[in-house]
């Protein structure tokens, strides 16, 4: 039998909060790019669908995604990451 690691209630709550914040950031990114799925995100950011899937599964937002939105769309990094302040630089 395989014994799975246990997590505490605190760890579970922390993960859920991080996931909520991550989902909000992804929501802002998809709003900016107009992407409706992983394929469209991959096309916009010039990466593979597999890469997008891995990032989404691991709650990762690559730096180059943020940089591209800043440079090409003039979007404020504070707005992308926190949803606060002006959307545009």
Backbone bond lengths (Angstrom), bond angles and torsions (degrees), N, CA, C in turn:
res aa  C-N    CA-C-N  psi(-1)  N-CA   C-N-CA  omega(-1)  CA-C   N-CA-C  phi
1 X - - - 1.443 - - 1.531 108.25 -
2 X 1.320 115.09 139.99 1.461 120.97 178.26 1.516 108.56 -92.59
3 X 1.312 114.76 129.35 1.459 119.16 178.25 1.520 108.51 -95.25
4 X 1.320 116.27 119.12 1.454 121.28 178.92 1.518 109.75 -84.62
5 X 1.324 116.56 145.32 1.459 118.07 178.05 1.530 110.28 -67.12
6 X 1.306 115.66 146.94 1.460 119.68 177.89 1.519 108.88 -99.27
7 X 1.319 115.16 151.46 1.456 119.07 176.22 1.520 108.43 -120.81
8 X 1.296 115.08 151.87 1.460 120.34 179.92 1.526 109.57 -81.94
9 X 1.318 115.58 165.43 1.465 120.25 176.01 1.524 110.12 -59.66
10 X 1.317 116.73 -39.02 1.469 120.86 178.69 1.534 110.86 -61.31
11 X 1.324 116.75 -45.03 1.469 120.63 179.06 1.521 111.02 -63.83
12 X 1.311 116.83 -38.91 1.463 120.68 178.55 1.522 110.48 -65.24
13 X 1.336 116.91 -45.74 1.469 120.39 178.29 1.523 110.95 -62.30
14 X 1.342 116.84 -41.05 1.463 121.03 179.50 1.527 110.50 -63.15
15 X 1.329 117.62 -43.47 1.455 120.99 178.57 1.528 110.62 -61.66
16 X 1.324 116.90 -45.07 1.464 120.43 -179.04 1.531 111.19 -62.95
17 X 1.323 117.29 -37.79 1.467 120.50 177.79 1.531 110.07 -67.04
18 X 1.337 117.44 -43.74 1.466 120.87 177.71 1.526 110.53 -62.22
19 X 1.327 117.75 -40.48 1.460 122.11 179.17 1.528 110.51 -64.80
20 X 1.316 116.98 -40.18 1.470 121.15 178.33 1.531 110.22 -62.47
21 X 1.321 117.33 -46.42 1.465 121.79 178.97 1.525 109.61 -62.81
22 X 1.315 116.84 -44.83 1.467 121.37 179.10 1.529 110.56 -59.47
23 X 1.324 117.21 -46.56 1.462 120.87 -180.00 1.528 111.80 -61.16
24 X 1.332 116.63 -36.41 1.465 120.27 177.61 1.531 110.70 -65.62
25 X 1.332 117.10 -40.94 1.470 121.02 178.06 1.522 109.97 -64.49
26 X 1.319 116.80 -46.47 1.472 120.42 178.85 1.522 110.23 -61.08
27 X 1.307 117.31 -37.83 1.463 121.00 178.18 1.534 110.17 -61.55
28 X 1.328 117.25 -42.58 1.469 120.14 178.32 1.530 110.41 -66.75
29 X 1.326 117.03 -38.84 1.467 120.40 178.91 1.524 110.70 -64.25
30 X 1.318 117.41 -43.06 1.468 119.27 179.82 1.529 111.04 -69.48
31 X 1.316 116.92 -32.06 1.469 120.40 174.89 1.524 110.59 -62.51
32 X 1.329 116.46 -45.45 1.464 121.83 -178.74 1.524 111.06 -65.56
33 X 1.327 116.44 -45.43 1.466 120.67 -174.18 1.521 112.82 -83.50
34 X 1.316 116.78 -20.22 1.461 120.17 -175.26 1.519 112.65 77.28
35 X 1.332 116.21 7.53 1.468 120.51 -179.11 1.521 110.26 -70.66
36 X 1.321 115.23 135.40 1.464 120.80 179.11 1.518 113.04 -107.91
37 X 1.338 117.15 -6.95 1.461 119.91 179.86 1.530 109.51 -158.18
38 X 1.334 115.19 178.91 1.466 121.10 -178.30 1.518 112.06 -61.72
39 X 1.320 117.44 -38.20 1.460 120.91 -179.59 1.525 110.70 -62.03
40 X 1.310 116.76 -44.30 1.463 119.92 179.66 1.530 111.51 -67.78
41 X 1.315 117.22 -37.07 1.474 119.62 174.88 1.529 110.06 -63.31
42 X 1.323 116.42 -44.60 1.462 120.83 179.15 1.528 110.75 -60.54
43 X 1.328 117.09 -44.32 1.470 120.83 178.07 1.523 111.07 -60.48
44 X 1.325 116.56 -45.33 1.465 119.83 -178.04 1.529 111.32 -63.84
45 X 1.328 116.36 -45.03 1.467 119.82 -175.25 1.526 113.31 -89.67
46 X 1.321 117.37 -1.66 1.459 120.22 176.24 1.519 113.69 68.73
47 X 1.322 115.68 40.32 1.459 119.77 178.64 1.527 108.45 -133.22
48 X 1.303 116.65 -178.90 1.460 120.46 -178.89 1.528 110.40 -85.85
49 X 1.315 115.27 157.56 1.458 120.88 175.16 1.526 109.25 -61.62
50 X 1.314 116.01 -37.65 1.461 120.97 178.16 1.532 110.74 -59.78
51 X 1.317 116.65 -42.21 1.468 121.40 178.42 1.525 110.61 -62.89
52 X 1.322 116.77 -44.16 1.465 120.52 178.01 1.531 109.25 -61.20
53 X 1.320 117.09 -45.92 1.459 121.09 179.52 1.519 112.39 -59.21
54 X 1.321 116.02 -43.49 1.467 120.73 178.62 1.523 110.55 -62.81
55 X 1.340 116.46 -44.35 1.467 120.05 178.51 1.522 111.22 -61.29
56 X 1.321 116.96 -45.23 1.459 120.31 -179.53 1.526 111.41 -64.61
57 X 1.307 116.89 -41.78 1.467 121.48 -179.63 1.531 111.72 -65.26
58 X 1.344 115.88 -35.66 1.465 120.53 -176.94 1.527 113.53 -96.41
59 X 1.337 116.09 8.10 1.467 121.67 179.90 1.530 111.83 57.43
60 X 1.324 116.00 45.42 1.466 122.31 -178.74 1.520 109.44 -113.05
61 X 1.324 115.69 136.33 1.461 121.59 171.52 1.526 106.09 -120.49
62 X 1.330 116.39 107.83 1.467 119.38 -177.13 1.531 112.08 -61.78
63 X 1.320 116.07 142.30 1.463 121.66 177.76 1.516 111.61 -55.10
64 X 1.348 116.63 -38.24 1.460 118.34 -176.73 1.526 112.03 -66.82
65 X 1.318 118.51 -24.49 1.467 120.47 174.88 1.528 109.24 -66.44
66 X 1.325 116.14 -47.53 1.465 120.79 -179.43 1.524 110.01 -63.07
67 X 1.335 116.33 -45.51 1.475 120.33 179.83 1.527 111.19 -59.21
68 X 1.323 117.27 -42.18 1.469 120.71 -179.18 1.526 110.50 -63.51
69 X 1.320 117.35 -41.17 1.463 120.38 179.15 1.526 111.48 -66.45
70 X 1.314 116.56 -35.78 1.469 120.67 177.90 1.523 110.03 -67.81
71 X 1.325 116.23 -51.38 1.461 121.26 -174.58 1.525 112.38 -71.13
72 X 1.325 117.22 -48.22 1.464 119.97 -172.87 1.528 113.96 -85.50
73 X 1.315 116.72 -29.88 1.464 119.23 -176.43 1.529 112.93 -110.46
74 X 1.351 117.19 -10.15 1.464 120.02 -179.05 1.515 113.60 67.34
75 X 1.326 115.69 32.68 1.463 120.88 -177.37 1.529 109.68 -91.48
76 X 1.308 115.74 138.48 1.462 121.84 178.85 1.525 110.43 -68.37
77 X 1.330 117.79 130.07 1.468 119.52 177.20 1.528 112.13 -63.27
78 X 1.329 116.84 -31.69 1.467 120.13 177.40 1.519 110.36 -63.96
79 X 1.336 116.05 -40.95 1.464 119.11 178.88 1.525 110.53 -67.27
80 X 1.335 117.00 -42.53 1.467 120.15 -179.93 1.530 110.05 -59.11
81 X 1.316 116.37 -49.47 1.464 121.08 -171.87 1.519 114.58 -83.10
82 X 1.354 116.81 -28.98 1.471 118.74 -173.95 1.529 113.70 -124.20
83 X 1.354 116.85 -12.31 1.452 119.63 -179.22 1.511 113.41 71.01
84 X 1.333 116.77 21.12 1.475 121.02 -177.24 1.517 110.74 -119.38
85 X 1.313 114.71 153.31 1.459 120.03 178.48 1.525 111.28 80.31
86 X 1.315 114.58 -169.21 1.459 120.77 178.73 1.527 110.66 -69.96
87 X 1.312 115.15 140.60 1.476 120.13 177.35 1.522 110.03 -66.57
88 X 1.314 117.09 -42.76 1.464 121.04 -176.84 1.516 111.36 -97.72
89 X 1.312 114.27 150.80 1.470 119.69 177.93 1.505 110.38 -69.25
